[in-house]
């Protein structure tokens, strides 16, 4: 079974401006992934970074919805020295601090896929994890 890590921008995609076709398609794919997680067809890892970023969300309804979805995670990742070390290596490729920590958390959780809608992060390449947008994950898994 595939294990995924959805970053904050992927989790928030349904709340973005849906008049743009790319955002609408990514939203539909993200909601499908979310349904697969809820049904148990995919596993999801969650991290302290997701909790931290979600806690800063000023929209209480969005914050609560994302927090409720986090309950579907099969694995919770807490900060540790290995994550910090890996994040520092990832940052050397040009990935920003928070994104590097998210990727390092996903690697720590041994996720197969890191799901994001951030174009900068989508350029990151690693032999430790596949970085995809929600649409590409659906196409890859043919679900």
Buried (B, 14 or more C-beta within 10 A) or exposed (E): EBBBBBBBBBBBBBBBEEEEEEBBBBBBBBEBBBEBBEEEEBBBBBBBBBBEBBEEBEEEEBBEBBBEBBEBBBBBBEBEEEBEEBBEEBBEEEBEEBBBBBBBBBBBBEBBBBBBBBEEBBEBEBEBBBBBBBBBBBEEBEB
